[in-house]
Structures are given as structure tokens and as C-alpha cells.
Amino acid sequence: MHSYFVYIVKCSDGSYYTGITNNMERRVAEHNSGLDPFCYTFKRRPVEPVFSCEFNDPNQAIAFEKQVKGWGRKKKEALIADKWDDLKPLAECRNGSHWRNWGVGDVNDVIM
């Protein structure tokens, strides 16, 4: 059975890159070698691995990678810090226009 890893590396500019691989050591070395000038990490080397999660099912790994790629910096940093309980509150909308943030009477103001 093969293992697949969803990983996050921290780039030299402080940004994060999320990917998937079946060999962590090789993949981090590839990022740092700069083989692909079109890769996100090419101009942000060196990179340092800060998170990985192992999967046996490649479809689950791909789904998790896509999910994490859609997250903002704070959620990724909670994941890196192993603060899984912080993920749900960080996912909640804090935008003032979100319906949960409307006061009583605001609904009528928006509808009418």
C-alpha cells in the first residue's frame, strides 16, 4: 500500500505552498533545487516543510490538498500549529454584510 502526503512548506518570503506527494524528502529537495522556473516556490527558495499529513487513499489526499489550498493564511497556520479546534471559528464569516452579523430590522432594510 502506498502513502500519500499533503504537505505545506514555508517559503523564504514567509508565504506557504501546499502540495501532495508520495515522497516528502524528494519533493522538498525538488522545491529547493529549483528545477522548474515556473513553480511557485522557484523564486521563494529555500523552502522548509512545516506540515504533513499522511493518507493511504490518494483520492482523500487530493481532496484534502484542494481544501487546504483554498484556506487563508490563518487557517493554514492553525493547521501547522496542530490547533484543529481553531479551524471552524476561523472559517466563519466575519464580514459585516454577512446575514449572521445583521441586527434586528436590518433584514427589512436590505429587502425593501
Secondary structure as UniProt FT lines:
FT   STRAND          4..10
FT   TURN            12..13
FT   STRAND          16..21
FT   HELIX           24..33
FT   TURN            37..38
FT   TURN            40..41
FT   HELIX           42..44
FT   STRAND          48..55
FT   HELIX           58..69
FT   HELIX           73..80
FT   TURN            81..82
FT   HELIX           84..86
FT   HELIX           87..91
FT   TURN            96..97
FT   HELIX           99..101
FT   TURN            104..105
FT   HELIX           106..111
//
